[in-house]
Amino acid sequence: MKVLLVSQPASDGVFRHVEALANYLIDQGVRVHLAYSDRAACDQLQTLVGHIAAAGGGTLNLRIGNQPGPADLPALLALQRFVRRLSPDIVHAHSSKAGALVRGLALLGMKSRVFYTPHAYYRMNAPRGIKARFFHGIERLLKRTGTTITCSSDEAAFARDCIGVSPGDQRTIANGVDCTRFRPRMPGEVLALRQQLGIPEKALLLGTVGRFSAQKDPVTTYAALARIMPELPNLFFVHLGKGELEPEVDALLAHTGLGHRCLRIPYLADTAPFYRMLDGFVLGSLYEGMSYAVLEALASGLPLILTRAPGNQDFASLGLDRVFWAAPEDPVSLSEAVLAWAGRTDVRASNCNHRAVAVELFSLETGYARLLAEYHGALLSPGVTDDLEVSKPVSALHHQH
């Protein structure tokens, strides 16, 4: 089997998904090709490109951004030539820009079977405004092209009810997390990690991972912390990420005078140690597909403070025993959730069931085996010739969660 993965984002959760999927498929004997963009790329992109090339796959730099622009047409034509040269059996697009390009090629006659993972539709929380209508209009035009892979029940409902994707053209497969890399901390690890950042060893440390963007809504998180930090002198906060809303957050911190207790790390090549120095994890998003950061915190055994935003609701049905919920865009509600977490006598305890749930339900093998099974099913459906080079399904394909 030959699979072409197409993705515009080269950092954050979408990239981590594509990276892990590519590695999994290669390990299963699948020939993997990659079309990507090196704009705003993380360090691991070139490592992934080199790994795919070393395994015999082709790579193509599309050089496009996430907004519509003049580079999109040359990218479409380059991708068309790439597909014609490689003749992949499956083309799997990740994020809206790649989804538009790949499904556009399908409308132009591309014969490969098409899959599309949105990784959260734009403004799932409030699909209003000119920009939202524009992006959702494109999604509706392309909704019947290929199979849509949604990552959560909220995203699946949005695809069905707002975009119009039929249930037969949609599958819901949760994201997976590397439970070997992301694990609870061992004795002695906390001190070394915190010393690097100048955080007191005995501090109560809350953290988050995410862009300073409207979707992640960092302003509400910092406003919530500003309300309660004066009464929690031991509370420190560390944020892994960067983005366009940093100046707004800087202004808020300057006004409150709490900047010395709110630390920022723009980027880490390996994020696993970051989680191990935390006592709790907070995510104040407005909407998600399914957050990789939450899954990584879950696998690391951390208590969670989450907004009841689309894409987070699936975590409410898993029987997790250390989750504190808040309303989106509500600093008061979020501050109360943080206080509830900080007020537990066992706040630093590592005996919650989060790690076990992550291992059982969100392992890489579970999610990616289901994706590989969908690829095989598409190739065996009517209209596919019998001479395709299809590798044998592995036993993990039969595991359903």
CORBELRA-V507875 format. One record per residue. RES is the residue in one letter. SS is DSSP state (~ for helix, > for strand, _ for the rest). OMEGA is omega in degrees with one decimal (* if undefined). BURIAL is + if it has 9 or more other ideal C-beta (glycine too) atoms within 8 Angstrom, else -. Layout:
res->{RES/RES}
ss->{SS/SS}
omega->{OMEGA/OMEGA}
burial->{BURIAL/BURIAL}
This chain:
res->{M/K/V/L/L/V/S/Q/P/A/S/D/G/V/F/R/H/V/E/A/L/A/N/Y/L/I/D/Q/G/V/R/V/H/L/A/Y/S/D/R/A/A/C/D/Q/L/Q/T/L/V/G/H/I/A/A/A/G/G/G/T/L/N/L/R/I/G/N/Q/P/G/P/A/D/L/P/A/L/L/A/L/Q/R/F/V/R/R/L/S/P/D/I/V/H/A/H/S/S/K/A/G/A/L/V/R/G/L/A/L/L/G/M/K/S/R/V/F/Y/T/P/H/A/Y/Y/R/M/N/A/P/R/G/I/K/A/R/F/F/H/G/I/E/R/L/L/K/R/T/G/T/T/I/T/C/S/S/D/E/A/A/F/A/R/D/C/I/G/V/S/P/G/D/Q/R/T/I/A/N/G/V/D/C/T/R/F/R/P/R/M/P/G/E/V/L/A/L/R/Q/Q/L/G/I/P/E/K/A/L/L/L/G/T/V/G/R/F/S/A/Q/K/D/P/V/T/T/Y/A/A/L/A/R/I/M/P/E/L/P/N/L/F/F/V/H/L/G/K/G/E/L/E/P/E/V/D/A/L/L/A/H/T/G/L/G/H/R/C/L/R/I/P/Y/L/A/D/T/A/P/F/Y/R/M/L/D/G/F/V/L/G/S/L/Y/E/G/M/S/Y/A/V/L/E/A/L/A/S/G/L/P/L/I/L/T/R/A/P/G/N/Q/D/F/A/S/L/G/L/D/R/V/F/W/A/A/P/E/D/P/V/S/L/S/E/A/V/L/A/W/A/G/R/T/D/V/R/A/S/N/C/N/H/R/A/V/A/V/E/L/F/S/L/E/T/G/Y/A/R/L/L/A/E/Y/H/G/A/L/L/S/P/G/V/T/D/D/L/E/V/S/K/P/V/S/A/L/H/H/Q/H}
ss->{_/>/>/>/>/>/>/_/_/_/_/~/~/~/~/~/~/~/~/~/~/~/~/~/~/~/~/_/_/_/>/>/>/>/>/>/_/_/_/_/_/_/_/~/~/~/~/~/~/~/~/~/~/~/_/_/_/_/>/>/>/_/_/_/_/_/_/_/_/_/~/~/~/~/~/~/~/~/~/~/~/~/~/~/~/~/_/_/_/>/>/>/>/>/_/~/~/~/~/~/~/~/~/~/~/~/~/_/_/_/_/_/>/>/>/>/>/_/_/_/_/_/_/_/_/_/_/_/_/~/~/~/~/~/~/~/~/~/~/~/~/_/_/_/_/_/>/>/>/>/_/_/~/~/~/~/~/~/~/~/~/~/~/_/_/_/~/~/~/>/>/>/_/_/_/_/>/_/_/_/_/_/_/_/_/_/_/_/~/~/~/~/~/~/~/~/~/_/_/_/_/_/_/>/>/>/>/>/>/_/_/_/_/_/_/_/_/~/~/~/~/~/~/~/~/~/~/~/~/~/~/_/_/_/>/>/>/>/>/>/_/_/_/_/_/~/~/~/~/~/~/~/~/~/~/~/_/_/~/~/~/>/>/>/>/_/_/_/_/_/_/~/~/~/~/~/_/_/_/>/>/>/>/_/_/_/>/_/_/_/_/~/~/~/~/~/~/~/~/_/_/_/>/>/>/>/>/_/_/>/_/_/~/~/~/~/~/_/_/_/_/_/>/>/>/>/_/_/_/_/~/~/~/~/~/~/~/~/~/~/~/~/_/_/_/_/_/_/_/_/_/_/_/~/~/~/~/~/~/~/~/_/>/~/~/~/~/~/~/~/~/~/~/~/~/~/~/~/~/_/_/_/_/_/_/_/_/_/_/_/_/_/_/_/~/~/~/~/_/_/_}
omega->{176.1/-176.4/174.0/174.4/-178.7/-177.9/173.7/178.7/177.9/176.8/175.7/-169.4/-179.0/179.5/-179.5/177.5/-177.6/179.5/-178.2/178.3/179.3/-180.0/178.8/-178.4/178.0/178.8/179.0/178.5/178.6/173.5/-174.0/171.8/-175.6/167.9/-170.4/171.5/-177.9/175.2/179.9/-175.7/173.9/-177.3/-174.5/-177.6/-177.6/174.2/178.4/178.6/179.2/179.9/179.8/178.9/180.0/178.8/176.9/-179.3/175.4/178.5/-178.5/175.6/-177.6/177.3/-179.5/174.2/-176.3/177.7/175.1/-177.9/-176.4/179.4/-174.2/-179.0/174.6/178.3/178.3/-179.1/178.1/178.3/177.0/177.9/179.7/179.4/179.8/-178.5/-173.4/-177.8/179.7/175.4/-177.5/169.0/-176.4/-178.8/-179.3/-177.9/-169.1/-178.6/177.1/178.5/178.7/-179.1/-175.4/-179.3/171.6/176.6/178.0/177.5/178.4/173.8/178.1/-173.1/-179.0/174.0/-170.7/170.4/-178.5/174.7/-176.9/-173.1/-179.8/172.9/-177.9/177.7/175.1/-177.6/-176.4/-174.0/-180.0/177.4/-175.8/-177.0/178.7/179.6/178.8/-177.8/-179.9/175.5/176.5/178.6/-179.7/178.0/-174.2/-168.8/-177.4/-177.8/176.8/180.0/178.3/177.6/175.4/-171.5/-178.4/-180.0/177.7/178.7/177.5/179.1/178.5/178.5/-178.2/-169.1/-176.3/-179.8/179.6/177.2/-178.4/179.3/179.7/-180.0/-173.1/172.1/175.7/-178.9/-177.2/173.3/177.8/-179.6/178.7/-175.3/172.4/178.0/-177.5/-172.6/175.3/-178.1/175.4/178.1/178.2/-178.4/-172.9/-176.1/-177.9/-178.3/-177.3/179.0/180.0/-177.8/-178.4/178.9/179.7/-177.0/-175.2/-180.0/170.0/-168.2/174.9/-178.8/174.5/176.0/179.5/178.6/170.2/-173.7/-179.0/-179.2/-177.4/175.5/180.0/-177.4/177.6/179.1/-178.9/176.4/177.4/179.6/-180.0/-179.6/-169.1/-178.4/177.8/179.6/176.2/-173.7/-179.3/-175.1/172.3/-178.2/177.9/-173.5/175.5/-179.3/177.6/179.0/-169.0/-178.8/178.9/178.7/179.2/177.3/178.5/179.6/179.1/-179.4/178.7/-179.7/-176.4/-176.7/-177.5/-175.6/-178.1/178.0/177.7/-174.8/-175.4/174.8/-176.2/-172.3/170.9/177.1/177.4/-175.5/-174.7/179.5/179.5/-178.0/-174.3/178.4/-177.1/169.3/179.6/-177.7/179.3/174.6/-176.5/-174.3/170.8/176.9/178.5/163.4/161.0/-169.6/172.5/179.9/177.6/178.9/179.1/176.2/178.5/179.6/178.6/175.9/-175.2/165.8/-175.3/170.1/-170.9/169.7/176.6/-177.6/173.9/-178.1/175.7/-171.3/179.8/-180.0/-179.5/-175.2/-173.6/-179.0/177.9/-172.1/178.3/177.6/179.5/-169.9/178.2/175.6/177.2/176.1/-176.2/-178.8/-179.8/179.6/-179.2/178.4/177.8/177.3/177.2/177.5/178.5/176.5/-176.4/-177.1/179.2/178.9/179.3/-173.5/-179.3/-176.9/-178.9/-175.0/176.7/-173.2/-173.3/179.9/-178.5/178.9/179.0/-179.0/-175.9/-169.1/-170.3/176.1/176.9/-176.6/-178.9/-176.3/-174.6/172.9/177.8/176.4/179.4/176.2/177.4/176.4/179.6/179.6/178.8/-178.3/180.0/-179.9/-177.8/177.1/179.1/-177.3/-175.1/-174.6/177.4/177.2/-176.5/178.9/-179.2/176.1/176.5/-176.3/-178.2/-179.6/-176.8/-179.7/179.0/177.9/*}
burial->{+/+/+/+/+/+/+/+/+/+/+/+/+/+/+/+/+/+/+/+/+/+/+/+/+/+/-/+/-/+/+/+/+/+/+/+/+/-/-/-/+/+/-/+/+/-/-/+/+/-/+/+/+/-/+/-/+/+/+/+/-/+/-/+/+/-/-/-/-/-/+/+/-/-/+/+/-/+/+/+/-/+/+/-/-/+/-/+/+/+/+/+/+/+/+/+/+/+/+/+/+/+/+/+/+/+/-/-/-/+/-/+/+/+/+/+/+/+/+/+/+/+/+/+/-/-/+/-/-/-/-/+/+/-/+/+/-/+/+/+/-/+/+/-/+/+/+/+/+/+/+/+/-/+/+/+/-/+/+/+/-/+/+/-/+/+/-/-/+/+/+/+/+/+/+/+/+/+/+/-/-/+/+/-/+/-/-/-/+/+/-/-/+/+/+/-/+/-/+/-/-/-/+/+/+/+/+/+/+/+/+/+/+/-/+/+/+/+/+/+/+/+/+/+/+/+/+/+/+/-/-/+/-/-/+/+/+/+/+/+/+/-/+/-/+/+/-/-/+/+/-/+/+/-/-/+/-/+/+/-/+/+/+/-/+/-/-/-/-/-/+/+/+/+/+/+/+/+/+/+/+/+/+/+/+/+/+/+/+/+/+/+/+/+/+/+/+/+/+/+/+/+/+/+/+/+/+/+/+/+/+/+/+/+/+/+/-/-/-/+/-/-/+/+/+/+/-/+/-/+/+/-/+/+/+/+/+/+/+/+/+/+/-/-/-/-/+/-/-/-/-/+/-/+/+/-/+/+/+/-/+/+/+/+/+/+/+/+/+/+/+/+/+/+/+/+/-/+/+/-/-/-/-/+/-/-/-/+/-/+/-/-/+/-/-/-/+/-/+/-/-}
